Amino acid sequence: MKFSVSKEVFEKMDNVCFGVIVARGVNNKENKKIAKILEDNIASAEVKFKDKKAKEIDEIIDYRNSLLKLGINPNKFMCSIEAIMTRILKKKGFPSINPIVDLGNAVSIKNVVTLGAHDIGSLKDDICIRFSKKGDKFIAFGSKEEEELEDGELIYCVGNEVRTRRWIWRQSEKGKITEETTDVFFPIDGFKDKNYNSVINAMNELVKLLEENFDCQIKFGVVDVNNPEFEF
């Protein structure tokens, strides 16, 4: 299996990069240590960005500008880290879901990067980032109905099964992390000329926390214009 980024994506954004972690054999049951890390990182973000709106944070501005470059309205389709930080800074509370999701959110918040988590336990095809085409289908969280995409939308996909719409906006019901999840694909999206250090720090921190808390097999690396594939 592999994760790859199509050349058309790099033609649009030659600075985009991805920290990639694959963890196999995780035990995604209750983990109080991870819940505490999430709680602490939320509290730190509230202090660090006090009196700021999420869309005013420098790191989030970089994501917003890239979404605009792709023709995606970031006000209507917030990237995941902006949606998280908006909720935190408005003091709306932030839920604990399960240890793997909580860990991804905790690392995302601390490093102000977009970070996904996908169940790959039953994966039968490669994971790819490309622009959508006729026949690509998406099932939103909590739904059973398929949405058919128009051509030209940047997506994470497995075959014609869309895992994330509008690049870093919303993940699918397919690949949702549950308590039964054992194998996980984590992508961390960023930019080599903007927040590359944050992407690397987030990747290394996530690997360390997975090793310490989940006793799982891990493979990780970086995908960019010079290295467009990651085998796992």
N, C-alpha and C positions, 0 to 999 in steps of 0.2 A: 504494500500500500504506500501511497505517497500523498503529500500535500503540494500543490503547485499553483503558481500564479501565471495567468496568461500574459503573453507579450503585449497584448493590447492595453492591459492595465498599466504596465510600465511605460507605455507610450503616452498615456495620460498623466501618470504620476511617477516620474523616474526616481523620485526620492522616497517612495513608500517602502517600508520594510516591515517584517513580521518576526517577532520572537515566537517560536513554536515549541510546545511541550506536549508529549504524549505520555500518559501515565496508565499503566496496566496493573490490575489487581488491587485497586483501592477498596477500602471498606468504608462506604459512605453512610455510616450510621452516626448517631449522636456523638459530637466531639466538642466538649465544653471549652477546650483550649482555643479551637478555631473560632467559636462564637465570641470569645473574649477578645481575640485579635481584631475581629470585625468591629466590635463595639469600641475598642480603643482607637482604631483608625478613623472611625466616624467622628469620634470626639475630637481627635487631632485636626481633622479637616474643618470642623466647625470653628475651631479657634484660628487656624491658619488663614481661612478665607472669610473670616467674619466681616460683615458689611459689604461683601461682594456678591454679585450675581454670578451664577455658574458661567454664563456666556462671556463674562469679563475676565475669566482666568486665562492667562497666556496660553497654557497648554491646550485648553479647549478651543481657543481662537484658531489654533493651527488646524484642528479637526474641522471646525466650521468652514474655514477657508477652502479646505480640500473637498468638502461636500459640495460647496458652491461651484467649484471647478468641475465637478462631475454632473452639475445640473440638478443637485438635490438641495431642496430648501431646508437648512438646518434648524429653522424655527419650527417647521412643521414636522420634520423627521430628525429629532435630536439623536446624535450619536450616544452610545450607551453610557459613557462616562459623564456626559453633560446631563443626561436624564438622572443618573445617580446623584450627582452633585447638586442638581436643582432641588431634588427631594430633601437632601441632607441640609442644605443651606436655608431652605424654607421651614426647617424643623418639623417636617411632616412625618418623621420617624422612618426607619428603614428596616425591613423585615429580615429575619433569619430564615433561610429556606432549607438548606441541608449543608453538611460540612464542605463539600466540593464547591457548591455555588457560593457559600459564604467566604471560602478561602479566595476564590477568584475575585469576588467583590472587594474583599479587604485589600488585596494587592493592587487592584485597579484604583481604588480610592487613594491609597498611600502614594502611588507613583503618578497619579492623574493620567492614566492611559486607558484605552479601550481594551477590554480583555473578555474573551468569550469562553464558554465551556460547553463541549458537545459530547454526548454519549456516542461512542463508536463501537460498542460491544457487538453489534450485529452488522457492522459496516461491510458492504459487498463491493464497493467501488472507491476510487480515489476521491479525495477532497480537493476542490479547486476554487480559486477566485477568478471569475471571468464576468463578462457582460452577458446578460440574459438573452435568450432566444425563444422562439415559439416552441411551446411544449413544456417550458419550465413551470413547475407548480410549487406553491407555498401553502402551508397550513399554519395559521397563526396560533400562538399559545392559547390553550383552552378551547380551541375550535376543532371541528372535524371536517369542515368544508375547505376544499382546495381553492386557492386563488391562482388564476393563470396570469403570468406576467407578460408585459409588453417587452419588445426588444430593447436592449441597450441599458438595462439597469444593472449596476454592479452588485454581484451576489457571491456569497459562499454557497457552494452546492456540492452534492454527491450525485453524479449523473444529471438527471433533470429534476432532482429533488432539492429544492432550495432550502438551505439551512439558515441563512441570514439575508434579509432583504435590505436594499439600499446600503450595501456594504457593511456598516457598523450600526445599523438602526435597530432591527428587531429580529430575534431568533425565532425559529420554527418550533412547533410542537414535536416535529421529527428531531430526534437527537436531544430531547429535553433530559436534563440530569435529574434522576430520582434516587431514592434510597437504595434501589437495586443496582444502580450503575456501578460498574467495576472498571471500565476502560474509558478514558477521557482524552479528548483533544482540546488543548488550550491555545488559541491564537491571540497574540498581543500585537495590535496594529500601531504603527508609528511612522516616523519620518527620519531619514538618515541625517538631514540637515537641521532638524528641529529638536526632537526629543529622543534621539537614539540612545543616549545614556539611560534615560528613564525606561525605555523598552528593555534594555539589557539588564538593568537593575531589577525590574519587575520579573523578568524571566528567571534570573538567578535566585531571587527571593522565593518565587513560587516553587522552583525545584527543591530548594532547601526545606521549605515547609512541607512539601509532599513527602520528602524523604523522612523527615522527623515524625510526621503524624500519620502516614498512611502505609508505610512499609511496602511500597509498590515499585515496579520496574519503570524506569523513566528514560526517555530519550528526548533530547532537546537540541535546538539549533536556530539559525537565523536564515530567513529567506529574503532576498532582495534582487535587484536587477541583474547582479552578477552571479546569483545563486538562486534561480527561480523554483527549485524543487527541494523537498525534504522527504527522504524515505523513512518510513517507520514500519 
